[in-house]
Amino acid sequence: MDFIQLIILSLIQGLTEFLPVSSSAHLILLPLLTEWQDQGLAIDVAAHLGSLFAVVVYFRKDISRILFAGINSISKKDVSEPDSKLFWYIAIASLPVLISGFLLRDIVSIYLREPLIIAATSIGFGLLLWYADTSGKRLRQINSINMRDAIIIGCAQALALVPGTSRSGITMTAALMLGMDRQSAARFSFLLAVPIILAAGGYELLKLIQMEIEVGGTININDFIVTALLSAISALLSIHFFLKFLDKIGMLPFVIYRVLLGLVLVGLFV
């Protein structure tokens, strides 16, 4: 793979993974628009690992506290503490997309990666994000999340299997519509990313290991390291500046970008 192509793919994956603009859509569209070769499974794995590293590092204190509280609640059979509740709500909210991804992965990969589908989801769910951001009460914080919220946000997250929807975008949309403030909606979405990226990256990693055993020579170590590193750095910057400026700029810039992207795709592929 060309080194410039590798850098661009890595940066796009890192920057868009946590912004409400759909990283999968950009990675699907880039080869179509540029006629670049598909990046391959090894690069996908490296990019996911980089994104996972970024979110774990950025929220390391929150994750360690929530994880410890969750493990502690199992041993003590007590889920009354806020962090232990959050642990289980994250687990519950992760189930719909994990189950749907397992059952529908072939359908998604074969039938739902078309540019016009991406255009429709980019525009439609972008406008829904704008509605949620402007009409949501924004009075609730992350510690107010309950079982109902976890189920609703989890079911919404399953829609992100369709390219163009955006996992972070649809979970923030659901959280905002449930009355959460922007920071809480974003933080819960980012915390939800950990088990999802871990599951998706783990599944891809197993396939990559199997391919390496059966065929060999599928992993270019230098490309793998560069991709993971650039993806991690760009994802860290993306998370930091998104949270820093979110209350000032709101979701409108991302909505405008999504609508424009969808219109460009309609113009190119209709």
Beta strands, then each sheet from edge to edge (+ up, - down):
end
